[in-house]
Amino acid sequence: MSNFSKISVPSDARVELHDQIGLTGAEVSINNLPAGASVPFVHSHKQNEEIYVVLSGNGKVVVDGEEIALTAGDWIRIAPEGKRQFFASDDSAISFACIQVKAGSLEGYTKTDAII
C-alpha cells in the first residue's frame, strides 16, 4: 500500500476529496461558482470548523449575517456554529477550497508532530 494518493480535479466542478484520496482526518472540497451564482443554501456544522482559501476570482461569504469580501489569496476560518453562505461577485467567478476538520481536534502542529 502506498503512503500517498494523487488525483486531478476538474476546474469547473464541485469535488469532495474524502473518497478519491482516502482522507481519514479531514474533508477537503474544491468549489467553483460562476459569476453571479451562490451556494444555494445557508449551513452550519455540528462539530466541524471549516477553513477556506480563495483560489481565484472574487465574491463574498455571509457569516451570521455579516458580509465578508473575498478575493484570490484570502483565507477564512469559520467556527462550526457559524451560519455561512458563499457568493461569486456579479462580474467574476470564484474558486475556493474548503478544509473541514473537527474543531479542537488538533493535538500537534508541524514542529511538534514531525519526525525527523
Residue frames as a rotation matrix with the C-alpha (Angstrom) as fourth column:
MET 1
0.579 0.815 0.000 0.00
0.815 -0.579 0.000 0.00
0.000 0.000 -1.000 0.00
SER 2
-0.189 -0.634 0.749 1.26
0.633 -0.663 -0.401 3.45
0.751 0.398 0.527 -0.91
ASN 3
-0.304 -0.013 -0.952 1.77
0.880 -0.386 -0.276 6.27
-0.364 -0.923 0.128 1.58
PHE 4
-0.729 0.127 -0.672 0.23
-0.207 -0.978 0.040 8.86
-0.652 0.168 0.739 -0.75
SER 5
0.055 0.769 0.637 -2.72
0.836 0.313 -0.450 9.50
-0.546 0.557 -0.626 -3.05
LYS 6
-0.740 -0.280 -0.611 -2.84
-0.080 -0.866 0.494 11.82
-0.668 0.414 0.619 -6.07
ILE 7
0.043 0.761 0.648 -5.71
0.898 0.255 -0.359 12.86
-0.438 0.597 -0.672 -8.33
SER 8
-0.968 -0.159 0.194 -6.54
0.233 -0.855 0.463 15.66
0.092 0.493 0.865 -10.76
VAL 9
-0.283 0.892 -0.352 -9.64
0.583 -0.131 -0.802 17.73
-0.761 -0.432 -0.483 -10.13
PRO 10
-0.075 0.335 0.939 -11.76
0.938 -0.295 0.180 19.27
0.338 0.895 -0.292 -12.91
SER 11
-0.905 -0.411 -0.109 -11.56
0.425 -0.855 -0.297 23.05
0.029 -0.315 0.949 -12.82
ASP 12
-0.687 0.689 0.233 -15.30
-0.483 -0.671 0.562 23.61
0.543 0.274 0.793 -13.23
ALA 13
0.142 0.756 -0.639 -16.89
0.114 0.629 0.769 21.18
0.983 -0.182 0.003 -10.77
ARG 14
0.268 -0.040 0.962 -17.50
-0.944 -0.208 0.255 20.82
0.190 -0.977 -0.094 -7.05
VAL 15
0.220 -0.308 -0.926 -15.48
-0.092 0.938 -0.334 17.89
0.971 0.159 0.178 -5.79
GLU 16
0.697 -0.076 0.713 -15.22
-0.713 0.040 0.700 16.32
-0.082 -0.996 -0.026 -2.32
LEU 17
0.080 -0.840 -0.537 -11.92
-0.767 0.292 -0.571 14.53
0.636 0.458 -0.621 -1.92
HIS 18
0.087 -0.097 0.991 -12.54
-0.914 0.389 0.119 12.15
-0.397 -0.916 -0.055 1.02
ASP 19
0.738 0.233 0.633 -13.16
-0.056 0.957 -0.286 9.05
-0.672 0.175 0.719 -1.12
GLN 20
0.941 -0.323 -0.097 -10.89
-0.109 -0.020 -0.994 9.99
0.319 0.946 -0.054 -4.04
ILE 21
0.071 -0.995 0.066 -7.72
-0.425 -0.090 -0.901 10.30
0.903 0.036 -0.429 -1.95
GLY 22
0.156 0.034 -0.987 -8.66
0.538 0.835 0.113 8.32
0.828 -0.549 0.112 1.16
LEU 23
-0.379 -0.270 0.885 -8.90
-0.448 -0.784 -0.431 11.12
0.810 -0.560 0.176 3.72
THR 24
-0.078 0.317 -0.945 -9.27
0.649 0.736 0.193 9.94
0.757 -0.599 -0.263 7.33
GLY 25
-0.354 -0.122 -0.927 -8.92
0.900 -0.314 -0.302 13.10
-0.254 -0.942 0.221 9.43
ALA 26
-0.561 0.177 -0.809 -10.35
-0.160 -0.982 -0.103 15.91
-0.812 0.072 0.579 7.31
GLU 27
0.360 0.609 0.707 -12.73
0.787 0.209 -0.580 16.66
-0.501 0.765 -0.404 4.46
VAL 28
-0.593 -0.511 -0.621 -11.47
0.013 -0.778 0.628 18.77
-0.805 0.364 0.469 1.57
SER 29
0.352 0.695 0.626 -13.63
0.765 0.171 -0.621 20.10
-0.539 0.698 -0.472 -1.23
ILE 30
-0.877 -0.478 -0.052 -12.95
0.323 -0.666 0.673 22.21
-0.356 0.573 0.738 -4.31
ASN 31
0.123 0.987 -0.107 -15.77
0.723 -0.163 -0.671 24.60
-0.680 0.005 -0.733 -5.17
ASN 32
-0.916 -0.358 0.183 -16.41
0.375 -0.593 0.713 26.73
-0.146 0.721 0.677 -8.25
LEU 33
0.124 0.959 -0.255 -19.19
0.632 -0.275 -0.724 29.28
-0.765 -0.071 -0.640 -8.62
PRO 34
-0.284 -0.170 0.944 -19.77
0.907 -0.367 0.207 31.15
0.311 0.914 0.259 -11.90
ALA 35
-0.981 -0.084 0.174 -20.23
0.050 -0.981 -0.190 34.92
0.186 -0.177 0.966 -11.84
GLY 36
-0.426 0.857 0.289 -23.47
-0.770 -0.511 0.381 35.87
0.474 -0.060 0.878 -10.10
ALA 37
0.217 0.505 -0.835 -24.00
-0.017 0.858 0.514 32.40
0.976 -0.097 0.195 -8.57
SER 38
-0.138 -0.246 0.959 -24.11
-0.959 -0.208 -0.192 31.33
0.246 -0.947 -0.207 -4.94
VAL 39
-0.973 -0.004 -0.231 -24.13
0.079 0.934 -0.348 28.19
0.217 -0.357 -0.909 -2.84
PRO 40
-0.392 0.910 0.133 -27.89
-0.123 -0.195 0.973 27.51
0.912 0.365 0.189 -2.79
PHE 41
0.613 0.613 -0.499 -28.20
0.415 0.288 0.863 27.15
0.672 -0.736 -0.078 0.98
VAL 42
0.146 -0.506 0.850 -27.06
-0.818 -0.545 -0.184 28.55
0.556 -0.668 -0.494 4.32
HIS 43
0.634 0.091 -0.768 -25.40
0.191 0.944 0.270 25.98
0.749 -0.318 0.581 6.56
SER 44
0.237 -0.614 0.753 -23.51
-0.960 -0.266 0.086 25.40
0.148 -0.743 -0.653 9.79
HIS 45
-0.133 -0.344 -0.930 -21.96
-0.225 0.924 -0.310 22.30
0.965 0.168 -0.200 11.31
LYS 46
0.881 0.421 -0.215 -22.35
0.052 0.367 0.929 20.19
0.470 -0.830 0.301 14.44
GLN 47
0.751 -0.643 -0.150 -18.61
0.387 0.245 0.889 19.69
-0.535 -0.726 0.432 15.16
ASN 48
0.096 -0.800 0.592 -16.51
0.976 0.192 0.101 20.73
-0.195 0.568 0.800 12.18
GLU 49
0.266 -0.154 -0.952 -14.80
-0.085 -0.987 0.136 24.05
-0.960 0.044 -0.276 11.63
GLU 50
0.676 -0.059 0.734 -14.10
0.721 0.256 -0.644 25.00
-0.150 0.965 0.216 8.03
ILE 51
-0.067 -0.761 -0.645 -11.02
0.082 -0.648 0.757 26.69
-0.994 -0.002 0.106 6.62
TYR 52
0.783 0.397 0.479 -11.47
0.518 0.011 -0.856 28.26
-0.345 0.918 -0.197 3.18
VAL 53
-0.379 -0.828 -0.413 -8.88
0.211 -0.512 0.833 29.52
-0.901 0.229 0.369 0.73
VAL 54
0.746 0.586 -0.316 -9.91
-0.129 -0.338 -0.932 31.54
-0.653 0.736 -0.176 -2.32
LEU 55
0.027 -0.737 0.676 -8.01
0.659 0.522 0.542 30.12
-0.752 0.430 0.499 -5.29
SER 56
-0.881 -0.261 0.395 -9.21
0.472 -0.549 0.690 32.59
0.037 0.794 0.607 -7.94
GLY 57
-0.193 0.836 0.514 -11.81
0.505 -0.364 0.782 35.25
0.841 0.411 -0.352 -8.60
ASN 58
-0.985 -0.074 0.159 -13.77
-0.091 -0.556 -0.826 37.16
0.150 -0.828 0.541 -6.01
GLY 59
-0.080 0.986 -0.146 -17.04
0.255 0.162 0.953 37.25
0.964 0.040 -0.264 -4.17
LYS 60
-0.351 0.008 0.936 -18.22
-0.820 -0.485 -0.304 37.22
0.452 -0.874 0.177 -0.59
VAL 61
-0.522 0.312 -0.794 -19.24
0.522 0.853 -0.007 34.99
0.675 -0.418 -0.608 2.26
VAL 62
0.021 0.580 0.815 -22.01
-0.645 -0.614 0.454 35.89
0.763 -0.535 0.362 4.66
VAL 63
-0.539 -0.240 -0.807 -21.37
0.443 0.734 -0.515 34.54
0.716 -0.635 -0.290 8.18
ASP 64
-0.328 0.512 -0.794 -24.10
0.915 -0.035 -0.401 35.08
-0.233 -0.858 -0.457 10.79
GLY 65
0.686 0.727 0.014 -25.44
0.688 -0.643 -0.335 37.94
-0.235 0.240 -0.942 8.68
GLU 66
0.422 -0.620 -0.662 -22.06
-0.224 -0.778 0.587 39.68
-0.879 -0.100 -0.467 8.27
GLU 67
0.989 -0.072 0.131 -20.76
0.143 0.199 -0.970 40.12
0.044 0.977 0.207 4.71
ILE 68
0.288 -0.956 -0.061 -17.04
-0.087 -0.090 0.992 39.46
-0.954 -0.281 -0.109 4.20
ALA 69
0.737 -0.094 -0.669 -15.45
-0.671 -0.214 -0.710 40.33
-0.076 0.972 -0.221 0.84
LEU 70
0.443 -0.578 0.685 -13.27
0.149 0.801 0.580 37.60
-0.884 -0.155 0.441 -0.66
THR 71
0.728 -0.296 -0.619 -10.54
-0.686 -0.289 -0.668 37.69
0.019 0.910 -0.414 -3.29
ALA 72
0.716 -0.486 -0.501 -7.84
0.150 0.808 -0.569 35.30
0.682 0.333 0.652 -4.52
GLY 73
-0.357 -0.934 -0.028 -5.36
0.093 -0.006 -0.996 34.54
0.929 -0.358 0.089 -1.76
ASP 74
-0.147 0.375 0.915 -7.77
-0.898 -0.439 0.036 35.14
0.416 -0.816 0.401 1.14
TRP 75
-0.656 0.012 -0.755 -8.12
0.287 0.929 -0.235 32.55
0.698 -0.371 -0.612 3.90
ILE 76
-0.233 0.605 0.761 -11.02
-0.849 -0.508 0.143 32.42
0.473 -0.613 0.632 6.38
ARG 77
-0.907 0.023 -0.421 -11.85
0.220 0.877 -0.427 30.08
0.359 -0.479 -0.801 9.26
ILE 78
-0.182 0.912 0.367 -15.47
-0.716 -0.379 0.586 29.63
0.674 -0.156 0.722 10.29
ALA 79
-0.786 -0.048 0.616 -16.47
-0.562 0.471 -0.680 28.02
-0.257 -0.881 -0.397 13.60
PRO 80
-0.900 0.420 0.120 -18.89
0.436 0.862 0.257 25.09
0.005 0.283 -0.959 13.45
GLU 81
-0.173 0.927 -0.331 -21.89
0.791 -0.070 -0.608 27.12
-0.587 -0.367 -0.721 14.62
GLY 82
-0.566 -0.082 -0.821 -21.32
-0.242 -0.935 0.260 29.99
-0.788 0.346 0.509 12.16
LYS 83
0.394 0.757 0.521 -24.14
0.471 0.321 -0.822 30.13
-0.789 0.569 -0.230 9.59
ARG 84
-0.424 -0.750 -0.507 -22.48
-0.188 -0.475 0.860 30.62
-0.886 0.460 0.060 6.20
GLN 85
0.643 0.499 0.580 -23.25
0.513 0.281 -0.811 31.07
-0.568 0.820 -0.076 2.51
PHE 86
-0.428 -0.891 -0.150 -20.84
0.330 -0.309 0.892 31.83
-0.842 0.332 0.426 -0.37
PHE 87
0.765 0.642 -0.040 -21.45
0.266 -0.373 -0.889 34.09
-0.586 0.669 -0.457 -3.38
ALA 88
-0.309 -0.758 0.574 -19.48
0.937 -0.138 0.322 34.86
-0.165 0.637 0.753 -6.54
SER 89
-0.494 0.133 -0.859 -19.45
-0.026 -0.990 -0.139 38.53
-0.869 -0.046 0.492 -7.49
ASP 90
0.565 0.822 -0.068 -21.68
-0.044 -0.052 -0.998 39.61
-0.824 0.567 0.007 -10.35
ASP 91
0.786 -0.287 -0.547 -18.72
-0.617 -0.319 -0.719 40.05
0.032 0.903 -0.428 -12.69
SER 92
-0.274 -0.943 -0.191 -16.34
-0.878 0.326 -0.352 37.28
0.394 0.071 -0.916 -11.56
ALA 93
0.581 0.295 -0.758 -16.43
-0.024 0.938 0.346 33.56
0.813 -0.183 0.552 -10.92
ILE 94
0.177 -0.568 0.804 -14.90
-0.980 -0.179 0.090 32.35
0.093 -0.804 -0.588 -7.66
SER 95
0.422 -0.164 -0.892 -12.99
-0.022 0.981 -0.190 29.16
0.906 0.100 0.411 -6.96
PHE 96
0.049 -0.391 0.919 -12.23
-0.951 -0.299 -0.076 28.10
0.305 -0.871 -0.386 -3.40
ALA 97
-0.326 -0.199 -0.924 -11.05
0.086 0.967 -0.239 25.10
0.941 -0.157 -0.298 -1.43
CYS 98
0.413 0.486 0.770 -12.63
-0.788 -0.233 0.570 24.12
0.457 -0.842 0.287 1.88
ILE 99
-0.565 -0.570 -0.597 -10.82
-0.042 0.742 -0.669 22.11
0.824 -0.352 -0.443 4.54
GLN 100
0.391 0.802 0.452 -13.18
-0.654 -0.103 0.750 20.72
0.648 -0.589 0.484 7.16
VAL 101
-0.525 -0.599 -0.604 -11.89
0.112 0.655 -0.747 19.31
0.844 -0.460 -0.277 10.45
LYS 102
0.431 0.647 -0.629 -13.33
0.720 0.174 0.672 18.58
0.544 -0.742 -0.391 13.89
ALA 103
0.429 -0.221 0.876 -12.94
-0.352 -0.934 -0.063 21.74
0.832 -0.281 -0.478 15.96
GLY 104
0.466 -0.308 0.829 -10.41
-0.884 -0.132 0.448 21.35
-0.029 -0.942 -0.334 18.78
SER 105
0.985 0.020 0.171 -9.04
-0.025 0.999 0.026 18.03
-0.171 -0.030 0.985 17.50
LEU 106
0.550 -0.835 -0.021 -5.53
-0.079 -0.027 -0.996 19.09
0.832 0.549 -0.081 16.51
GLU 107
0.949 -0.197 -0.248 -3.07
0.301 0.316 0.900 17.68
-0.099 -0.928 0.359 19.04
GLY 108
0.059 -0.975 -0.214 0.17
0.501 -0.156 0.851 18.89
-0.863 -0.158 0.480 17.47
TYR 109
0.795 0.099 -0.599 1.48
-0.380 -0.689 -0.617 21.30
-0.474 0.718 -0.510 14.88
THR 110
0.807 -0.479 -0.345 4.19
-0.221 0.297 -0.929 20.81
0.547 0.826 0.134 12.27
LYS 111
-0.106 -0.959 0.263 7.12
-0.680 -0.123 -0.723 21.18
0.726 -0.256 -0.639 14.67
THR 112
-0.295 0.002 0.955 5.59
-0.903 0.326 -0.280 19.07
-0.312 -0.945 -0.095 17.46
ASP 113
0.652 0.617 0.441 4.19
-0.418 0.777 -0.470 16.31
-0.633 0.122 0.764 15.24
ALA 114
0.666 -0.428 -0.610 7.05
-0.620 0.138 -0.773 15.92
0.415 0.893 -0.174 12.75
ILE 115
0.743 -0.546 0.388 9.53
0.137 0.691 0.710 13.05
-0.655 -0.474 0.588 12.99
ILE 116
0.717 -0.572 -0.398 12.95
-0.676 -0.431 -0.598 13.98
0.170 0.698 -0.695 11.61
